[in-house]
Amino acid sequence: MMDHLADVQSKLASKVIKKDSFTKLEKIAGVDISFSKENLAIAAAVILDSNSFNILEKKTIAVELLFPYIPGFLGFREANAMVLILNQLESDFDVSMINGHGILHPRGFGLASHVGLLADVPTIGVAKRLIGGTYTYHGTPFKVIKFMNQTIGACVNGIYVSIGHKISLKTAVDLLLKMRIYKMPEPLRQAHILATKTAKQEFG
């Protein structure tokens, strides 16, 4: 089964758009999932104003994740839930930050790319650790990450950022830096807080 899923990821990776496909960056969404017992989870989305950092909208839904957790195949487990919560939002957003990798992935198709392609929206992959692979780092002030001589992401103060879909790496990095108060960008930090809090309330 893993070979088949890997082939699916490799084929879908060719459909990822790696350039900016929007006209403004005013409303930034963050999406995260908090787990409880077994496969129950809360998916949360928060939209922030990119200048004031005010929260414009937030939503949560309870979901059951039926696909098992397998490193490198997180999209098959979490992408549908993330698309579902994005579709629940009543406000428009320009870009969504996803708690997971985009093209910074051994087959170029991590969770953020999976969500972006399914929902047909611009996404950025933001993660705290790398998936296994042989990567090289180049440059400052942030380090560009290459895999098989292809630029696939960047490491910014210990946070890994990459193209999800319909955005360039430069814009993804610039937006990550703009939207930070703490280590994680604020849309994702707020989504994580909301998902965790709601999961405790729902599941105990």
N, C-alpha and C positions, 0 to 999 in steps of 0.2 A: 504493500500500500504506500509506503514512504516513497518508493521510486516513482509511482504514479503522481503523487502529490508534488514531488520535486519537479517533475516534468511540467505539471500545470503551472507552478510558480515561474519556471523558466520561460514558458510561453507567454504568460501574462506580463512578465517583466518588459517585454518588447512594446507593450501598449502604454507604458508609463510615459507621460509627457513631462519633460525635464526643463520646461521654460515657464516663465510667469504667464498665467492665463487669467488675469484679473486686472481691473482698472484702479482699484483702491485697496488700502489695507487699514480700514477703520474699525472693523469688528472682527475680533479674533476668538475663535472657539477653542476650548480645551476639552478633551475626551479621555476618560479613565474608567477602569473597571475595578471594583473591590469585591473580593471573594469571601464567601462564607463557607459553611460546611458543604461537603460534596461538590456539586456543580452549580449551586445557587450563587448568584452574584448580583451586584448593583452596577448598572452602567450610568455614568453621569456626564453631562455636558454643561459647560458654562461659557457664556459669551461675554467678553470684556471689550470695552472701548479702548482702543490702542493708545490713546493719548492720556485719558484721565484714569484708566485702569478701573473705572466703575463697572460693576457687574450689571449687564443689560438683561440677561435672562439666564435661568438655570433650570435644568430638568434632570430627573432620575427615573429609571425604570428597573424593575426586578426582572432578571432573566435566568434561564437555565442553560448552561453551556454543555452541550452534548458531546462535543469533540474533545478527546483527551488532551492534556497538556503535553506537547512534544516540542522541545527546543528547535527553533528554526521553522516551525509550522504554526506559529501563534495566530496567524491570520485566519486559519480554518477554525480556530476555537473562538476568537473574540470579534472578528470583523463584522459579522452580521449584527451582533448586539450593539456595536458602535454605530453602524449605519442606522439602526433602528432608533437610537437615541438622538442622532443628528436629525433624522426625519421628524422627530417629535417637536423640535424647536420651532417656535412661531416666528422668530426673528431671522432675518437673513444674516449670514456671516460671510466674510471674504476668504478666510483661510482657517483651517482647523489644525491644531496641534494634537498629535496622537501619542499616547504613552506606548511607544514601541518604535522599532526601526522602519525606515522606508527602504530605499535602495541599498542602504548599508547592511547588506545581507548576502550570504554566500551565493544565492541565486538571483539577487537583485530585486527581490519582491517580498519585503517584510510587511508587518501589520499595517503600517501607515499607507503603504502603496495599495494594499488589499482594500482598505477602507476607501481610499481616494478613488480607486477604479470602480468599486461597487456603487459608491454614492455619486460619482462624477463631480467631485469637488476638490479644490486645492487642499493638499494636506502636507504636513511636515512631520517627519519622524523624530521623536525625542526620546532618548533612552539613557539609562545610567551605566549600562555595561554592553560589551560587544558580544555578538554571537561568534562562535569559533571560526577561525579563518586566519590566513596569513596576511596581515595588513602592514602597510608602511606609512610613515607620517612625514609630512613635509611642511616647512614654513612656520611663520609667526605672524600676528600675535596668537592666532589659533592654528591648530595643526590640521592640515588637509589629509584625509585618509584615502589611501589608494589600495586597490585590490586587483591583481592581474593588470597592472598599469592603467587602470581606470579610476578616476576620481569618483568616489562614491559617498563621501561624507566629510564631516569635520568634527574635531574634538575641541570643545570650548569649555575651558575650566572644568574638565572632568565629565562634561555632558556631551553625549554623542548626538549629532544632528545630521539629518539627511533629507533629500528630496523624498516626499511621499508620492505626490502626483500634482501636475499642473503648477509647478513652482521651480525656480532655479535655486541652486545651492547658495549662491550669494544672498539672495533675498531671504532664504530660510535662516541663514546665519545672522543676517542683519536684524531680522524680526525676533529671533531668539534673544539677542543681546538687548534689543529695545524693551522686550516684555519681561525682563528679569528685575525682581527686587531681591529675591533670595537666589539659591542655586538653580532651582527649576523655574522656567518661565511661568509667569503668574496665571495664565489661563489653565495650564496643566496643574499647577499647585492647587488652585481653587477647585478644579474638577476632582482631584484626588481627595481633598478635604471633604467635599460634598459626598463623594462615593463612599468613603470610609465611615463618615457619620451616619449616612442613611443605612448602610449595611448593618451597623451596630443596632440601630433602631428597629430594623426589619427582622433581623435574624437573631439578635441578642448576643 
